[in-house]
Amino acid sequence: MKRLLLTSCVALGALSVLGADAHARDDGFYIGVGAGYNIPHDQDLDISNSNNPENQTIEQLGGPGALGAFGYKYEEGWRAEIEAGFRTSEVDGISDGAGSGDVDAWTLIVNGLYDFEADGFTPYLGAGAGVAFLNYSRVTPVNDVNGTTSLNRLADPNLALQAIAGVSFEIFDDVELTTQYNFLAVPEVEVDTGTGLRSRSEFYDHLFTVGLRYTFPMGGSRMTEEPEPVTGQSVLELAPEPEPEPEPEPVQEAVAPPPVPPPAPPAPEPEITRNFIVYFDWDEAVLTPATQAILRQAAQFAEDGNVARIILTGHADRSGTEQYNIGLSQERSDMVRAMLVELGQPAQGIVTFARGETEPLVPTADGIREPQNRRVEIVLE
């Protein structure tokens, strides 16, 4: 037993080293399933009023096992989950003699885990506590004060503790292949023999599984490290004013009096900037101080140029679903429209559109955050 515990500790330490340069994983709910093989320890039975001066030992063979889990993954690398498990094994002998029967174990455990993200794979460690239900099916022969009997009952619910070590590999978007080791310890198991006497034992088991884990996509998932957003930039710089044409010099004639010079041409109306872009933070429709300054400039140019209509077109990057991004881009257009109205622009002269992720300024793959695609384009007509 001590040797097995030492081996488990060494394995857990090795996985910690592999994950030394870990990064936080994306958050979200997930489900996982796994199936494999379990290796139980022999159980030492202590039966009250037993005829045997020494405890009896139930010798068990390995057998199949399975796990199912539902949990939540945090960005910082932590995970919390509820795990249901099943293990079954066949009795090979009792106290170096013949024996038969089966021992099944059902568990319901709450686990806490930590992912160490590395290149191409993710080692993880965890621990949990919960309850175990052991079922003894025709385990015989067992000796007590009344003679030879059997264990053929469901044991009382008992405290279950476990340690977990595993590695996951991403094989598709949001789908991971998992290989996992669970060490289960039930420090005290109590069950009645066929004659009604109370027996006590301990249950220890090693379970090795291979499975799949699916993380439900969320609109706030972090796909890549996003660059610093670019805010407060207009599309066009102010056009320089054209230089006025020089006034023609009056023509002097020898005999005629000098003509009256023509009046100076009126100063040309200044050109105005008619295209602006304002940017937004990821998954936000909040106007920052820099964005508000651009909108005040656009409103002033709209007044100076006597524009007839203002067109607002909202956009989003590709980090969320298409339907969500349509709504988000419309919300951004509405926020810009509200401030322009507040700055004195007539509401009936402002038109809004929502393009979602369909017209990116910077083309990206699906799920990628791009600050320059989170924008509202403003056109003064």
C-alpha beads as a LAMMPS data file, in Angstrom:
LAMMPS data file: protein, C-alpha beads

381 atoms
380 bonds

1 atom types
1 bond types

-500.0 500.0 xlo xhi
-500.0 500.0 ylo yhi
-500.0 500.0 zlo zhi

Masses

1 110.0

Atoms # bond

1 1 1 0.000 0.000 0.000
2 1 1 2.744 2.491 0.917
3 1 1 4.593 1.653 -2.302
4 1 1 1.463 2.345 -4.384
5 1 1 0.854 5.674 -2.634
6 1 1 4.488 6.673 -3.206
7 1 1 4.201 5.799 -6.915
8 1 1 1.041 7.903 -7.201
9 1 1 2.745 10.903 -5.567
10 1 1 5.699 10.627 -7.965
11 1 1 3.311 10.565 -10.947
12 1 1 1.478 13.640 -9.686
13 1 1 4.761 15.484 -9.206
14 1 1 5.888 14.651 -12.738
15 1 1 2.683 16.104 -14.178
16 1 1 3.248 19.282 -12.159
17 1 1 6.678 19.720 -13.753
18 1 1 5.242 19.202 -17.246
19 1 1 2.790 22.021 -16.608
20 1 1 5.284 24.498 -15.156
21 1 1 4.778 27.052 -17.956
22 1 1 1.005 26.768 -17.886
23 1 1 -1.484 29.354 -19.102
24 1 1 -5.113 29.782 -18.022
25 1 1 -7.726 27.968 -20.059
26 1 1 -11.012 29.341 -21.313
27 1 1 -13.986 29.295 -18.986
28 1 1 -17.252 27.409 -19.607
29 1 1 -19.399 24.438 -18.635
30 1 1 -18.340 20.976 -19.784
31 1 1 -19.340 17.328 -19.684
32 1 1 -17.005 14.355 -19.747
33 1 1 -17.220 10.574 -19.956
34 1 1 -14.585 7.885 -19.641
35 1 1 -14.289 4.108 -19.539
36 1 1 -11.455 1.803 -18.595
37 1 1 -10.142 -0.763 -16.141
38 1 1 -10.004 -0.750 -12.332
39 1 1 -7.612 -2.628 -10.018
40 1 1 -8.972 -2.986 -6.464
41 1 1 -6.942 -3.842 -3.357
42 1 1 -7.774 -6.925 -1.315
43 1 1 -10.258 -6.197 1.500
44 1 1 -9.594 -7.224 5.076
45 1 1 -12.885 -8.130 6.797
46 1 1 -13.312 -7.625 10.541
47 1 1 -16.494 -9.453 11.562
48 1 1 -17.776 -9.063 15.103
49 1 1 -17.844 -12.316 17.071
50 1 1 -16.031 -14.114 14.256
51 1 1 -14.847 -17.686 14.786
52 1 1 -11.547 -16.776 13.099
53 1 1 -8.911 -15.182 15.343
54 1 1 -7.606 -13.221 12.330
55 1 1 -9.392 -11.052 9.815
56 1 1 -10.591 -12.627 6.601
57 1 1 -9.301 -11.251 3.306
58 1 1 -11.394 -10.863 0.144
59 1 1 -9.066 -11.216 -2.840
60 1 1 -10.369 -9.362 -5.918
61 1 1 -9.585 -9.327 -9.622
62 1 1 -9.628 -6.205 -11.778
63 1 1 -12.660 -5.252 -13.837
64 1 1 -14.296 -2.555 -15.956
65 1 1 -15.032 0.945 -14.694
66 1 1 -16.595 4.141 -15.990
67 1 1 -16.875 7.802 -15.054
68 1 1 -19.171 10.687 -15.997
69 1 1 -18.664 14.313 -14.984
70 1 1 -20.359 17.701 -15.316
71 1 1 -18.374 20.761 -14.345
72 1 1 -17.260 24.342 -14.916
73 1 1 -13.881 25.472 -16.195
74 1 1 -12.487 28.814 -15.026
75 1 1 -10.075 30.994 -17.042
76 1 1 -7.456 30.808 -14.296
77 1 1 -7.008 27.066 -14.886
78 1 1 -9.224 25.772 -12.069
79 1 1 -12.108 23.374 -12.625
80 1 1 -14.940 22.180 -10.373
81 1 1 -17.075 19.176 -11.237
82 1 1 -19.526 16.572 -9.988
83 1 1 -18.395 13.055 -10.907
84 1 1 -20.398 9.819 -10.925
85 1 1 -18.408 6.596 -11.080
86 1 1 -18.870 2.838 -11.315
87 1 1 -16.379 0.022 -10.698
88 1 1 -16.953 -3.728 -10.617
89 1 1 -14.647 -6.595 -9.734
90 1 1 -14.861 -10.360 -9.280
91 1 1 -13.908 -12.149 -6.067
92 1 1 -10.992 -14.497 -6.751
93 1 1 -10.645 -16.002 -3.300
94 1 1 -11.133 -15.504 0.431
95 1 1 -8.199 -15.881 2.835
96 1 1 -6.102 -17.882 0.329
97 1 1 -8.993 -20.243 -0.249
98 1 1 -11.717 -20.562 -2.830
99 1 1 -14.179 -17.720 -3.132
100 1 1 -16.790 -16.311 -5.471
101 1 1 -19.042 -13.298 -5.927
102 1 1 -18.788 -9.727 -7.120
103 1 1 -18.095 -6.354 -5.483
104 1 1 -19.528 -3.257 -7.192
105 1 1 -18.799 0.338 -6.191
106 1 1 -20.864 3.408 -7.130
107 1 1 -19.514 6.848 -6.261
108 1 1 -20.759 10.432 -6.334
109 1 1 -17.875 12.840 -5.727
110 1 1 -17.251 16.592 -5.953
111 1 1 -13.804 17.270 -7.466
112 1 1 -11.544 20.288 -7.659
113 1 1 -8.918 20.219 -10.430
114 1 1 -6.205 22.408 -11.927
115 1 1 -5.116 22.362 -15.591
116 1 1 -1.467 22.903 -16.546
117 1 1 -1.702 23.989 -20.185
118 1 1 1.280 23.027 -22.338
119 1 1 1.948 22.871 -26.075
120 1 1 -0.378 20.295 -27.599
121 1 1 -1.607 18.752 -24.333
122 1 1 -2.883 19.703 -20.868
123 1 1 -1.801 17.796 -17.755
124 1 1 -4.100 18.205 -14.762
125 1 1 -4.305 17.234 -11.079
126 1 1 -7.261 17.053 -8.747
127 1 1 -8.778 15.795 -5.528
128 1 1 -12.306 15.120 -4.411
129 1 1 -14.620 13.987 -1.654
130 1 1 -18.064 12.448 -1.715
131 1 1 -19.972 9.268 -0.976
132 1 1 -19.508 5.619 -2.024
133 1 1 -22.021 2.764 -2.168
134 1 1 -20.496 -0.741 -2.204
135 1 1 -22.669 -3.700 -3.183
136 1 1 -21.578 -7.233 -2.254
137 1 1 -23.211 -9.839 -4.491
138 1 1 -23.004 -13.488 -3.331
139 1 1 -19.529 -13.060 -1.798
140 1 1 -18.880 -16.434 -0.162
141 1 1 -17.658 -18.247 1.906
142 1 1 -17.457 -15.839 4.862
143 1 1 -17.185 -17.200 8.412
144 1 1 -18.762 -15.644 11.475
145 1 1 -19.860 -16.913 14.873
146 1 1 -22.863 -18.599 13.302
147 1 1 -20.800 -20.530 10.801
148 1 1 -20.288 -20.125 7.073
149 1 1 -22.312 -17.341 5.477
150 1 1 -21.963 -14.732 2.734
151 1 1 -22.038 -11.012 1.982
152 1 1 -24.990 -10.284 -0.286
153 1 1 -26.071 -6.737 0.581
154 1 1 -25.608 -3.069 -0.186
155 1 1 -23.222 -1.489 2.300
156 1 1 -24.031 1.676 4.189
157 1 1 -23.158 4.944 2.365
158 1 1 -19.582 5.834 3.275
159 1 1 -17.170 8.722 2.891
160 1 1 -15.098 8.472 -0.317
161 1 1 -11.884 10.356 -1.057
162 1 1 -9.918 10.363 -4.290
163 1 1 -6.868 11.799 -6.040
164 1 1 -6.829 12.437 -9.798
165 1 1 -4.084 12.809 -12.400
166 1 1 -4.604 13.038 -16.126
167 1 1 -3.708 14.518 -19.494
168 1 1 -6.093 15.933 -22.109
169 1 1 -5.503 16.516 -25.827
170 1 1 -7.627 18.861 -27.944
171 1 1 -8.799 16.941 -31.032
172 1 1 -11.554 19.273 -32.301
173 1 1 -12.915 22.679 -31.351
174 1 1 -14.194 22.325 -27.761
175 1 1 -13.582 18.524 -27.766
176 1 1 -10.704 16.914 -25.830
177 1 1 -9.432 13.361 -25.522
178 1 1 -8.666 12.519 -21.869
179 1 1 -6.519 9.866 -20.220
180 1 1 -7.056 9.771 -16.468
181 1 1 -6.027 7.941 -13.297
182 1 1 -8.273 7.927 -10.182
183 1 1 -7.155 6.599 -6.815
184 1 1 -10.279 5.952 -4.710
185 1 1 -10.165 5.451 -0.941
186 1 1 -13.158 4.467 1.199
187 1 1 -11.615 4.359 4.698
188 1 1 -14.497 2.470 6.314
189 1 1 -17.054 0.100 4.804
190 1 1 -19.773 -1.446 6.981
191 1 1 -22.098 -4.213 5.782
192 1 1 -24.025 -7.022 7.468
193 1 1 -23.309 -10.675 6.779
194 1 1 -26.045 -13.089 5.800
195 1 1 -26.573 -13.910 9.494
196 1 1 -26.909 -10.254 10.513
197 1 1 -23.466 -9.663 12.014
198 1 1 -21.695 -6.396 11.266
199 1 1 -18.482 -6.523 9.195
200 1 1 -16.010 -3.696 8.656
201 1 1 -13.370 -3.232 5.966
202 1 1 -11.653 -0.668 3.783
203 1 1 -11.875 -0.251 0.007
204 1 1 -9.009 1.082 -2.167
205 1 1 -9.051 1.108 -5.957
206 1 1 -7.004 2.301 -8.957
207 1 1 -9.031 3.250 -12.054
208 1 1 -7.482 4.015 -15.459
209 1 1 -9.823 5.526 -18.091
210 1 1 -9.803 7.001 -21.587
211 1 1 -12.612 9.399 -22.480
212 1 1 -13.876 12.562 -24.107
213 1 1 -14.652 16.001 -22.700
214 1 1 -16.861 18.586 -24.439
215 1 1 -16.799 22.249 -23.405
216 1 1 -19.916 24.222 -24.282
217 1 1 -18.922 27.303 -26.338
218 1 1 -19.587 30.641 -24.702
219 1 1 -19.635 34.119 -26.232
220 1 1 -16.974 35.264 -23.735
221 1 1 -14.412 32.573 -24.528
222 1 1 -10.866 33.828 -24.969
223 1 1 -9.496 32.339 -28.172
224 1 1 -6.248 34.297 -28.524
225 1 1 -4.344 36.975 -26.710
226 1 1 -5.970 40.110 -28.076
227 1 1 -3.871 43.102 -29.073
228 1 1 -4.298 46.510 -27.575
229 1 1 -7.469 48.109 -29.001
230 1 1 -7.076 51.025 -31.357
231 1 1 -9.474 53.796 -30.400
232 1 1 -10.101 57.396 -31.242
233 1 1 -9.065 57.375 -34.925
234 1 1 -11.038 58.908 -37.787
235 1 1 -10.859 57.483 -41.291
236 1 1 -9.945 60.711 -43.053
237 1 1 -7.781 63.542 -41.890
238 1 1 -9.095 67.059 -42.432
239 1 1 -8.526 68.016 -46.062
240 1 1 -6.301 71.074 -46.463
241 1 1 -8.086 74.191 -47.601
242 1 1 -7.301 75.178 -51.176
243 1 1 -5.274 78.339 -51.560
244 1 1 -7.362 81.237 -52.916
245 1 1 -6.590 82.282 -56.446
246 1 1 -4.552 85.489 -56.690
247 1 1 -6.511 88.538 -57.696
248 1 1 -5.803 89.635 -61.284
249 1 1 -3.826 92.796 -61.593
250 1 1 -5.765 95.685 -63.130
251 1 1 -4.971 96.393 -66.774
252 1 1 -3.633 99.864 -67.243
253 1 1 -4.336 101.572 -70.535
254 1 1 -2.615 104.637 -71.668
255 1 1 -5.653 106.730 -72.379
256 1 1 -8.427 105.072 -70.426
257 1 1 -8.745 105.505 -66.730
258 1 1 -7.826 102.485 -64.709
259 1 1 -10.705 100.033 -64.563
260 1 1 -12.304 99.128 -61.309
261 1 1 -10.801 95.813 -60.113
262 1 1 -13.276 92.911 -59.919
263 1 1 -14.458 91.925 -56.456
264 1 1 -12.481 89.235 -54.686
265 1 1 -14.032 85.754 -55.022
266 1 1 -15.838 84.529 -51.914
267 1 1 -13.852 82.268 -49.624
268 1 1 -14.595 78.605 -50.429
269 1 1 -16.595 76.639 -47.910
270 1 1 -14.297 74.445 -45.831
271 1 1 -14.209 70.745 -46.609
272 1 1 -15.389 68.535 -43.744
273 1 1 -14.545 65.006 -42.771
274 1 1 -17.496 62.802 -43.685
275 1 1 -16.278 59.379 -42.543
276 1 1 -15.464 58.345 -39.004
277 1 1 -14.928 55.070 -37.140
278 1 1 -15.294 54.523 -33.409
279 1 1 -14.073 51.342 -31.728
280 1 1 -15.372 49.339 -28.793
281 1 1 -13.907 47.012 -26.182
282 1 1 -14.520 43.294 -26.549
283 1 1 -18.168 42.269 -25.926
284 1 1 -19.028 45.884 -24.977
285 1 1 -21.202 48.676 -26.364
286 1 1 -19.928 51.341 -23.944
287 1 1 -18.693 54.688 -25.282
288 1 1 -15.233 55.446 -23.925
289 1 1 -14.034 59.059 -23.380
290 1 1 -11.946 58.808 -26.574
291 1 1 -14.987 57.582 -28.527
292 1 1 -17.144 60.407 -27.148
293 1 1 -14.567 62.952 -28.300
294 1 1 -14.772 61.586 -31.859
295 1 1 -18.578 61.750 -31.782
296 1 1 -18.483 65.373 -30.660
297 1 1 -16.170 66.137 -33.597
298 1 1 -18.509 64.297 -36.000
299 1 1 -21.543 66.224 -34.662
300 1 1 -19.723 69.540 -35.132
301 1 1 -18.820 68.655 -38.731
302 1 1 -22.445 67.623 -39.346
303 1 1 -23.573 71.087 -38.254
304 1 1 -20.855 72.902 -40.218
305 1 1 -21.586 70.940 -43.404
306 1 1 -25.403 71.059 -43.099
307 1 1 -25.527 67.285 -43.706
308 1 1 -28.915 65.820 -44.604
309 1 1 -28.408 62.348 -43.169
310 1 1 -26.059 60.410 -40.880
311 1 1 -25.584 56.682 -41.525
312 1 1 -24.345 54.443 -38.687
313 1 1 -23.209 50.857 -39.415
314 1 1 -22.334 48.596 -36.466
315 1 1 -19.886 45.689 -36.659
316 1 1 -18.510 42.941 -34.371
317 1 1 -15.551 40.588 -34.447
318 1 1 -15.932 36.793 -34.844
319 1 1 -15.474 35.717 -31.211
320 1 1 -19.204 35.046 -30.633
321 1 1 -22.070 33.447 -32.558
322 1 1 -23.466 35.154 -35.672
323 1 1 -26.814 35.849 -34.014
324 1 1 -25.182 37.295 -30.912
325 1 1 -22.874 39.512 -32.970
326 1 1 -25.815 40.952 -34.971
327 1 1 -27.456 42.045 -31.736
328 1 1 -24.189 43.405 -30.328
329 1 1 -23.433 45.456 -33.458
330 1 1 -26.986 46.894 -33.407
331 1 1 -26.535 47.855 -29.756
332 1 1 -23.314 49.669 -30.636
333 1 1 -25.040 51.600 -33.443
334 1 1 -27.866 52.549 -31.076
335 1 1 -25.387 53.847 -28.465
336 1 1 -23.699 56.079 -31.080
337 1 1 -27.078 57.324 -32.347
338 1 1 -28.201 58.212 -28.801
339 1 1 -25.128 60.362 -28.185
340 1 1 -25.416 62.150 -31.561
341 1 1 -29.040 63.000 -30.708
342 1 1 -27.864 64.220 -27.318
343 1 1 -25.345 66.432 -29.131
344 1 1 -28.143 68.112 -31.119
345 1 1 -28.457 66.020 -34.277
346 1 1 -32.071 65.336 -35.338
347 1 1 -33.097 61.758 -34.590
348 1 1 -35.078 61.424 -37.845
349 1 1 -31.928 62.138 -39.847
350 1 1 -29.895 59.271 -38.335
351 1 1 -30.128 55.760 -39.853
352 1 1 -28.618 52.669 -38.198
353 1 1 -27.558 49.295 -39.599
354 1 1 -26.112 46.120 -37.994
355 1 1 -23.676 43.959 -39.968
356 1 1 -22.483 41.643 -37.155
357 1 1 -19.334 39.768 -38.174
358 1 1 -20.124 39.689 -41.927
359 1 1 -18.006 42.686 -43.032
360 1 1 -14.738 42.571 -41.032
361 1 1 -12.204 45.341 -41.435
362 1 1 -9.504 42.743 -40.740
363 1 1 -10.398 39.205 -41.968
364 1 1 -9.943 36.555 -39.243
365 1 1 -10.867 32.960 -38.556
366 1 1 -14.055 32.177 -36.644
367 1 1 -13.770 32.693 -32.882
368 1 1 -10.850 35.165 -33.091
369 1 1 -11.031 38.531 -31.338
370 1 1 -9.962 41.474 -33.479
371 1 1 -10.225 45.008 -31.977
372 1 1 -10.468 46.753 -35.371
373 1 1 -13.605 44.727 -36.244
374 1 1 -15.475 45.928 -33.110
375 1 1 -16.590 49.253 -34.589
376 1 1 -19.295 51.619 -35.775
377 1 1 -18.732 53.417 -39.105
378 1 1 -20.197 56.929 -39.361
379 1 1 -20.948 58.509 -42.748
380 1 1 -22.152 62.124 -43.088
381 1 1 -24.245 62.635 -46.254

Bonds

1 1 1 2
2 1 2 3
3 1 3 4
4 1 4 5
5 1 5 6
6 1 6 7
7 1 7 8
8 1 8 9
9 1 9 10
10 1 10 11
11 1 11 12
12 1 12 13
13 1 13 14
14 1 14 15
15 1 15 16
16 1 16 17
17 1 17 18
18 1 18 19
19 1 19 20
20 1 20 21
21 1 21 22
22 1 22 23
23 1 23 24
24 1 24 25
25 1 25 26
26 1 26 27
27 1 27 28
28 1 28 29
29 1 29 30
30 1 30 31
31 1 31 32
32 1 32 33
33 1 33 34
34 1 34 35
35 1 35 36
36 1 36 37
37 1 37 38
38 1 38 39
39 1 39 40
40 1 40 41
41 1 41 42
42 1 42 43
43 1 43 44
44 1 44 45
45 1 45 46
46 1 46 47
47 1 47 48
48 1 48 49
49 1 49 50
50 1 50 51
51 1 51 52
52 1 52 53
53 1 53 54
54 1 54 55
55 1 55 56
56 1 56 57
57 1 57 58
58 1 58 59
59 1 59 60
60 1 60 61
61 1 61 62
62 1 62 63
63 1 63 64
64 1 64 65
65 1 65 66
66 1 66 67
67 1 67 68
68 1 68 69
69 1 69 70
70 1 70 71
71 1 71 72
72 1 72 73
73 1 73 74
74 1 74 75
75 1 75 76
76 1 76 77
77 1 77 78
78 1 78 79
79 1 79 80
80 1 80 81
81 1 81 82
82 1 82 83
83 1 83 84
84 1 84 85
85 1 85 86
86 1 86 87
87 1 87 88
88 1 88 89
89 1 89 90
90 1 90 91
91 1 91 92
92 1 92 93
93 1 93 94
94 1 94 95
95 1 95 96
96 1 96 97
97 1 97 98
98 1 98 99
99 1 99 100
100 1 100 101
101 1 101 102
102 1 102 103
103 1 103 104
104 1 104 105
105 1 105 106
106 1 106 107
107 1 107 108
108 1 108 109
109 1 109 110
110 1 110 111
111 1 111 112
112 1 112 113
113 1 113 114
114 1 114 115
115 1 115 116
116 1 116 117
117 1 117 118
118 1 118 119
119 1 119 120
120 1 120 121
121 1 121 122
122 1 122 123
123 1 123 124
124 1 124 125
125 1 125 126
126 1 126 127
127 1 127 128
128 1 128 129
129 1 129 130
130 1 130 131
131 1 131 132
132 1 132 133
133 1 133 134
134 1 134 135
135 1 135 136
136 1 136 137
137 1 137 138
138 1 138 139
139 1 139 140
140 1 140 141
141 1 141 142
142 1 142 143
143 1 143 144
144 1 144 145
145 1 145 146
146 1 146 147
147 1 147 148
148 1 148 149
149 1 149 150
150 1 150 151
151 1 151 152
152 1 152 153
153 1 153 154
154 1 154 155
155 1 155 156
156 1 156 157
157 1 157 158
158 1 158 159
159 1 159 160
160 1 160 161
161 1 161 162
162 1 162 163
163 1 163 164
164 1 164 165
165 1 165 166
166 1 166 167
167 1 167 168
168 1 168 169
169 1 169 170
170 1 170 171
171 1 171 172
172 1 172 173
173 1 173 174
174 1 174 175
175 1 175 176
176 1 176 177
177 1 177 178
178 1 178 179
179 1 179 180
180 1 180 181
181 1 181 182
182 1 182 183
183 1 183 184
184 1 184 185
185 1 185 186
186 1 186 187
187 1 187 188
188 1 188 189
189 1 189 190
190 1 190 191
191 1 191 192
192 1 192 193
193 1 193 194
194 1 194 195
195 1 195 196
196 1 196 197
197 1 197 198
198 1 198 199
199 1 199 200
200 1 200 201
201 1 201 202
202 1 202 203
203 1 203 204
204 1 204 205
205 1 205 206
206 1 206 207
207 1 207 208
208 1 208 209
209 1 209 210
210 1 210 211
211 1 211 212
212 1 212 213
213 1 213 214
214 1 214 215
215 1 215 216
216 1 216 217
217 1 217 218
218 1 218 219
219 1 219 220
220 1 220 221
221 1 221 222
222 1 222 223
223 1 223 224
224 1 224 225
225 1 225 226
226 1 226 227
227 1 227 228
228 1 228 229
229 1 229 230
230 1 230 231
231 1 231 232
232 1 232 233
233 1 233 234
234 1 234 235
235 1 235 236
236 1 236 237
237 1 237 238
238 1 238 239
239 1 239 240
240 1 240 241
241 1 241 242
242 1 242 243
243 1 243 244
244 1 244 245
245 1 245 246
246 1 246 247
247 1 247 248
248 1 248 249
249 1 249 250
250 1 250 251
251 1 251 252
252 1 252 253
253 1 253 254
254 1 254 255
255 1 255 256
256 1 256 257
257 1 257 258
258 1 258 259
259 1 259 260
260 1 260 261
261 1 261 262
262 1 262 263
263 1 263 264
264 1 264 265
265 1 265 266
266 1 266 267
267 1 267 268
268 1 268 269
269 1 269 270
270 1 270 271
271 1 271 272
272 1 272 273
273 1 273 274
274 1 274 275
275 1 275 276
276 1 276 277
277 1 277 278
278 1 278 279
279 1 279 280
280 1 280 281
281 1 281 282
282 1 282 283
283 1 283 284
284 1 284 285
285 1 285 286
286 1 286 287
287 1 287 288
288 1 288 289
289 1 289 290
290 1 290 291
291 1 291 292
292 1 292 293
293 1 293 294
294 1 294 295
295 1 295 296
296 1 296 297
297 1 297 298
298 1 298 299
299 1 299 300
300 1 300 301
301 1 301 302
302 1 302 303
303 1 303 304
304 1 304 305
305 1 305 306
306 1 306 307
307 1 307 308
308 1 308 309
309 1 309 310
310 1 310 311
311 1 311 312
312 1 312 313
313 1 313 314
314 1 314 315
315 1 315 316
316 1 316 317
317 1 317 318
318 1 318 319
319 1 319 320
320 1 320 321
321 1 321 322
322 1 322 323
323 1 323 324
324 1 324 325
325 1 325 326
326 1 326 327
327 1 327 328
328 1 328 329
329 1 329 330
330 1 330 331
331 1 331 332
332 1 332 333
333 1 333 334
334 1 334 335
335 1 335 336
336 1 336 337
337 1 337 338
338 1 338 339
339 1 339 340
340 1 340 341
341 1 341 342
342 1 342 343
343 1 343 344
344 1 344 345
345 1 345 346
346 1 346 347
347 1 347 348
348 1 348 349
349 1 349 350
350 1 350 351
351 1 351 352
352 1 352 353
353 1 353 354
354 1 354 355
355 1 355 356
356 1 356 357
357 1 357 358
358 1 358 359
359 1 359 360
360 1 360 361
361 1 361 362
362 1 362 363
363 1 363 364
364 1 364 365
365 1 365 366
366 1 366 367
367 1 367 368
368 1 368 369
369 1 369 370
370 1 370 371
371 1 371 372
372 1 372 373
373 1 373 374
374 1 374 375
375 1 375 376
376 1 376 377
377 1 377 378
378 1 378 379
379 1 379 380
380 1 380 381
